[in-house]
Amino acid sequence: MYWHLFQQTPDAVLIADDDARYVEANAAASALLGYSRDELLRMTVADVFLTGLAWTEQEYAAFLAVGHWRGELELRRKDGDVVTVEVVASIIRSPEQTLHAAVLREASARLRGQQAMEEAREAELQIAQDRARLAFAHAPIGMVLAEVNGRLREVNRVFCDMLGRTEDELLDLSVDDITQAQDVGDSRDLLTLLASGAIDSRQVFKRYRHADGHDVPAVVSVSVINGADGSPRFAVAQAQDITEQLHMRRALVEQQTFTAAVLENLDSGIVSCDDTGTLMMLNRVARQMLPDHETVAGPEAWSEHFGLYRPDGVSLLPMTELPLYQALQGDVVRDCELVIRARSGKARTVNVNGHAIYDGDGVRIGALVALHDITDRKGAEAALAYQALHDPVTDLANRVLLSDRLQHAQARQIRNPAPMSLFMLSLDEFDRIGDIHGYRVVDEVLGNVAARLHGCLRPADTIARVDGAEFAVLLEETLPEDALAIAAQVLDVVSEPIDIAGQPTTIQASIGVVSCGASDDVEQLLRRGDLARQAAMAQDEGKVRIFTSTMHDAATQQISLENDLRDAVDRGELAVHYQPIYSLITGRLDGFEALARWNHPRRGLIAPATFIPLAESTGIIVSLGEWVLRKACRQIRRWQQSHPDTGRLTMSVNLSVRQLLDPSTTQVVAGALADADLDPDQLMLEITESIVMHRGSARTTLGQLHSTGVRIAIDDFGTGYSSLSRLHSMPVDKVKIDKSFIDELRGGAAAPLVAATIIMAHSLGLQTIAEGVERAEQLPFLRLHGCDQAQGYLFGRPEPADVIGDRLAELAKRRLWTTSVDPGRAKQVRQ
């Protein structure tokens, strides 16, 4: 087996004896030398090796001592070629003999192996260099290779683009040439350190100079490359353009600054804390709301330190109810109200919203709340609530609050039965004060009355203003008879003179009293009190009435009558009657007054004194008045056409205040005249004396009507608050002296007021007409004092148009007297 291994060994093996003669050779040795085994066994060492083993005695002794030797020798092959081999010699000792073995390996194979290895290393190095060049050229950041003296050797495309230059342009420049002037010194210092070997790498911030002159900020990582001698030769730099990052950072800073400014300038307070409850940020408003926040400890101390109370402003908020603490626990705080009471004692009500703050991983890192001061809003809401329940003029309770107080009183009455009364008070003819003095004075008088009511009633009594000049008083625990006594006392207090425009004025009042039960409907109680008040107004004395069921029945009938009146025209129940008006100068017929009459199908004839006020109060008078106007205009025109000798007859028609306040009245009158083809000066519109005191639209409408040629008369003059002195500024043509003054002319008695009225009217250029003339004995005085016209039962009662039409010719020709008043005598009387 050993022989087989010997022969199969790939290295050549030669074995020689002490005489240097070969005693054995393997196949590899034969192949190496070209000799067969037999040939080699006849040869010596000197036959094979050219140089032989030229050892000195010392070298050979060392070989014998060590037992092996390694070296290179030359040998000649059988074909004559000289081959250098690597020889490993060793001594083989045995008891019989000592042999020398030599293992031979051709040195050229080793060299080829080394060369192959070197070539492989060079190839790998080339690949690495190629990769490095590719990495350099295609790096996503700028790459620069420069000599340590600053001369640029290589740049990549990204660096070229960074500086806006081509590769050729850059390779003609130095590091200084492409560095911003202020950074050149630092750049040179860095190259000096690299060249000296003091450092081998460093990262710096520098600014390059773009081809167009602007700065290119960059983060630069510089490393040194040593030469073959180990000294620094090159510097390679990786330049990252951070222009965008700086812009983003600047934008972020600006955004943070803006956000901070917004937070600081918000009208709401912003407070935040970290996850431990330490207050981190308070904006300006929050710092004002919560001073000394730097010294406060955790959430358990917030309420007492800052003065945080429940909405009642009395109870300190426990920690678990603090909005910021709740938000810190992960709760969402919505519209939580609390009171912050400063150490100065001033309390502010705030509305709080808040929530927890989480980082990007969803970990709770703190909490945030917004505090909105709603003190003013709460005050405004309270003021609005107060205004909604109180009268702005008198500061008394209004109808809504009165109803609420009445309901609460009824609830108490159920728990603790006790008598309760309600009375309604109104100031009689109060509208005339506004007509004469204006609404400012009206408000002053109402305030005065309210103060008087407060002064004579108990603090627990509810006093309310429910309408213009109407008041209500709720008297709890008060018997009806006591309520009547209190009402009488109130009347006495209210009727005490009030200073109005410098004049002491007495205002009369009426009171209706109603007893209240726990189950009574509130609106029904108010209605009953109002019915009793209306009944009190209708009587001359006492002026206090307690509600009875008959009042309700009367009111029901009134409502029924009102409903009937609304349809009376359509049903043909209304008619127009005409009363003649005669001249007291000529004794001839001058015209007619149109008067409405109502023939109710069940109630028969209803007096105008009943249904005209009803029409006024309900507004029906507007449509009713238009119907009478149009009918009267057409009628007088028919009479003029059928009796040419009556061509100058006039028609008087009453015009209510409601109609004057209606913006369409001017067009209605013009339309009635046009439809009837009647001249405007043949229509006389009679208005009540109260119009004289009116301002605004009523006076405007009156002026518009008069400007069209229609004549205007003051009806029932002398019964109101006006005077003749006020008439000079009014568009008025005539005054009608009220029947109550004409009635004084009994048995030829003098009536100085009538005479004075006639004289003053004439002095103002106004005509006069006497109303309600019923006896012939009244005529001499009127004619003597120059009264222009008269009407009344003496001359004829109001009659239907057909009756008048049958007698019109006779009436037109008729003269009540043939002698006239001596003009001189009338003149003297007038003077």
Rosetta blueprint (number, residue, H / E / L):
1 M L
2 Y H
3 W H
4 H H
5 L H
6 F H
7 Q H
8 Q H
9 T L
10 P L
11 D L
12 A E
13 V E
14 L E
15 I E
16 A E
17 D L
18 D L
19 D L
20 A L
21 R E
22 Y E
23 V E
24 E E
25 A E
26 N L
27 A H
28 A H
29 A H
30 S H
31 A H
32 L H
33 L H
34 G L
35 Y L
36 S L
37 R H
38 D H
39 E H
40 L H
41 L H
42 R L
43 M L
44 T E
45 V H
46 A H
47 D H
48 V H
49 F E
50 L L
51 T L
52 G L
53 L L
54 A L
55 W L
56 T L
57 E H
58 Q H
59 E H
60 Y H
61 A H
62 A H
63 F H
64 L H
65 A H
66 V H
67 G L
68 H E
69 W E
70 R E
71 G E
72 E E
73 L E
74 E E
75 L E
76 R E
77 R L
78 K L
79 D L
80 G L
81 D L
82 V E
83 V E
84 T E
85 V E
86 E E
87 V E
88 V E
89 A E
90 S E
91 I E
92 I E
93 R E
94 S L
95 P L
96 E L
97 Q L
98 T E
99 L E
100 H E
101 A E
102 A E
103 V E
104 L E
105 R E
106 E E
107 A H
108 S H
109 A H
110 R H
111 L H
112 R H
113 G H
114 Q H
115 Q H
116 A H
117 M H
118 E H
119 E H
120 A H
121 R H
122 E H
123 A H
124 E H
125 L H
126 Q H
127 I H
128 A H
129 Q H
130 D H
131 R H
132 A H
133 R H
134 L H
135 A H
136 F H
137 A H
138 H H
139 A L
140 P L
141 I L
142 G E
143 M E
144 V E
145 L E
146 A E
147 E E
148 V L
149 N L
150 G L
151 R E
152 L E
153 R E
154 E E
155 V E
156 N L
157 R H
158 V H
159 F H
160 C H
161 D H
162 M H
163 L H
164 G L
165 R L
166 T L
167 E H
168 D H
169 E H
170 L H
171 L H
172 D L
173 L L
174 S E
175 V L
176 D H
177 D H
178 I H
179 T E
180 Q L
181 A H
182 Q H
183 D H
184 V H
185 G H
186 D H
187 S H
188 R H
189 D H
190 L H
191 L H
192 T H
193 L H
194 L H
195 A H
196 S H
197 G L
198 A L
199 I L
200 D L
201 S E
202 R E
203 Q E
204 V E
205 F E
206 K E
207 R E
208 Y E
209 R E
210 H L
211 A L
212 D L
213 G L
214 H L
215 D E
216 V E
217 P E
218 A E
219 V E
220 V E
221 S E
222 V E
223 S E
224 V E
225 I E
226 N E
227 G L
228 A L
229 D L
230 G L
231 S L
232 P E
233 R E
234 F E
235 A E
236 V E
237 A E
238 Q E
239 A E
240 Q E
241 D E
242 I L
243 T H
244 E H
245 Q H
246 L H
247 H H
248 M H
249 R H
250 R H
251 A H
252 L H
253 V H
254 E H
255 Q H
256 Q H
257 T H
258 F H
259 T H
260 A H
261 A H
262 V H
263 L H
264 E H
265 N H
266 L L
267 D L
268 S L
269 G E
270 I E
271 V E
272 S E
273 C E
274 D E
275 D L
276 T L
277 G L
278 T L
279 L E
280 M E
281 M E
282 L E
283 N L
284 R H
285 V H
286 A H
287 R H
288 Q H
289 M H
290 L L
291 P L
292 D L
293 H H
294 E H
295 T H
296 V L
297 A L
298 G L
299 P H
300 E H
301 A H
302 W H
303 S H
304 E H
305 H H
306 F H
307 G L
308 L E
309 Y E
310 R L
311 P L
312 D L
313 G L
314 V L
315 S L
316 L E
317 L L
318 P L
319 M H
320 T H
321 E H
322 L L
323 P H
324 L H
325 Y H
326 Q H
327 A H
328 L H
329 Q L
330 G L
331 D L
332 V L
333 V E
334 R E
335 D E
336 C E
337 E E
338 L E
339 V E
340 I E
341 R E
342 A L
343 R L
344 S L
345 G L
346 K L
347 A E
348 R E
349 T E
350 V E
351 N E
352 V E
353 N E
354 G E
355 H E
356 A E
357 I E
358 Y E
359 D L
360 G L
361 D L
362 G L
363 V L
364 R E
365 I E
366 G E
367 A E
368 L E
369 V E
370 A E
371 L E
372 H E
373 D E
374 I L
375 T H
376 D H
377 R H
378 K H
379 G H
380 A H
381 E H
382 A H
383 A H
384 L H
385 A H
386 Y H
387 Q H
388 A H
389 L H
390 H E
391 D L
392 P L
393 V L
394 T L
395 D L
396 L L
397 A E
398 N L
399 R H
400 V H
401 L H
402 L H
403 S H
404 D H
405 R H
406 L H
407 Q H
408 H H
409 A H
410 Q H
411 A H
412 R H
413 Q H
414 I H
415 R H
416 N L
417 P L
418 A L
419 P L
420 M E
421 S E
422 L E
423 F E
424 M E
425 L E
426 S E
427 L E
428 D L
429 E L
430 F L
431 D H
432 R H
433 I H
434 G H
435 D H
436 I H
437 H H
438 G L
439 Y H
440 R H
441 V H
442 V H
443 D H
444 E H
445 V H
446 L H
447 G H
448 N H
449 V H
450 A H
451 A H
452 R H
453 L H
454 H H
455 G H
456 C H
457 L L
458 R L
459 P L
460 A L
461 D L
462 T E
463 I E
464 A E
465 R E
466 V E
467 D E
468 G L
469 A L
470 E E
471 F E
472 A E
473 V E
474 L E
475 L E
476 E E
477 E L
478 T L
479 L L
480 P H
481 E H
482 D H
483 A H
484 L H
485 A H
486 I H
487 A H
488 A H
489 Q H
490 V H
491 L H
492 D H
493 V H
494 V H
495 S L
496 E L
497 P L
498 I E
499 D E
500 I E
501 A L
502 G L
503 Q E
504 P E
505 T E
506 T L
507 I L
508 Q L
509 A E
510 S E
511 I E
512 G E
513 V E
514 V E
515 S E
516 C L
517 G L
518 A L
519 S L
520 D L
521 D L
522 V H
523 E H
524 Q H
525 L H
526 L H
527 R H
528 R H
529 G H
530 D H
531 L H
532 A H
533 R H
534 Q H
535 A H
536 A H
537 M H
538 A H
539 Q L
540 D L
541 E L
542 G L
543 K L
544 V E
545 R E
546 I E
547 F L
548 T L
549 S H
550 T H
551 M H
552 H H
553 D H
554 A H
555 A H
556 T H
557 Q H
558 Q H
559 I H
560 S H
561 L H
562 E H
563 N H
564 D H
565 L H
566 R H
567 D H
568 A H
569 V L
570 D L
571 R L
572 G L
573 E L
574 L E
575 A E
576 V E
577 H E
578 Y E
579 Q E
580 P E
581 I E
582 Y E
583 S E
584 L L
585 I L
586 T L
587 G L
588 R L
589 L E
590 D E
591 G E
592 F E
593 E E
594 A E
595 L E
596 A E
597 R E
598 W E
599 N E
600 H E
601 P L
602 R L
603 R L
604 G E
605 L E
606 I E
607 A L
608 P H
609 A H
610 T H
611 F H
612 I H
613 P H
614 L H
615 A H
616 E H
617 S H
618 T H
619 G L
620 I H
621 I H
622 V H
623 S H
624 L H
625 G H
626 E H
627 W H
628 V H
629 L H
630 R H
631 K H
632 A H
633 C H
634 R H
635 Q H
636 I H
637 R H
638 R H
639 W H
640 Q H
641 Q H
642 S H
643 H L
644 P H
645 D H
646 T H
647 G L
648 R L
649 L L
650 T E
651 M E
652 S E
653 V E
654 N E
655 L L
656 S L
657 V H
658 R H
659 Q H
660 L H
661 L H
662 D L
663 P L
664 S L
665 T H
666 T H
667 Q H
668 V H
669 V H
670 A H
671 G H
672 A H
673 L H
674 A H
675 D H
676 A H
677 D L
678 L L
679 D L
680 P H
681 D H
682 Q H
683 L E
684 M E
685 L E
686 E E
687 I E
688 T E
689 E H
690 S H
691 I H
692 V H
693 M H
694 H L
695 R L
696 G L
697 S H
698 A H
699 R H
700 T H
701 T H
702 L H
703 G H
704 Q H
705 L H
706 H H
707 S H
708 T L
709 G L
710 V L
711 R E
712 I E
713 A E
714 I E
715 D E
716 D E
717 F E
718 G L
719 T L
720 G L
721 Y L
722 S L
723 S L
724 L H
725 S H
726 R H
727 L H
728 H H
729 S H
730 M L
731 P L
732 V L
733 D L
734 K E
735 V E
736 K E
737 I E
738 D L
739 K H
740 S H
741 F H
742 I H
743 D L
744 E L
745 L L
746 R L
747 G L
748 G L
749 A L
750 A L
751 A L
752 P H
753 L H
754 V H
755 A H
756 A H
757 T H
758 I H
759 I H
760 M H
761 A H
762 H H
763 S H
764 L L
765 G L
766 L L
767 Q E
768 T E
769 I E
770 A E
771 E L
772 G L
773 V L
774 E L
775 R L
776 A H
777 E H
778 Q H
779 L H
780 P H
781 F H
782 L H
783 R H
784 L H
785 H L
786 G L
787 C L
788 D L
789 Q E
790 A E
791 Q L
792 G L
793 Y L
794 L L
795 F L
796 G L
797 R L
798 P L
799 E E
800 P E
801 A H
802 D H
803 V H
804 I H
805 G H
806 D H
807 R H
808 L H
809 A H
810 E H
811 L H
812 A H
813 K H
814 R L
815 R L
816 L L
817 W L
818 T L
819 T L
820 S L
821 V L
822 D L
823 P H
824 G H
825 R H
826 A H
827 K H
828 Q H
829 V H
830 R H
831 Q L
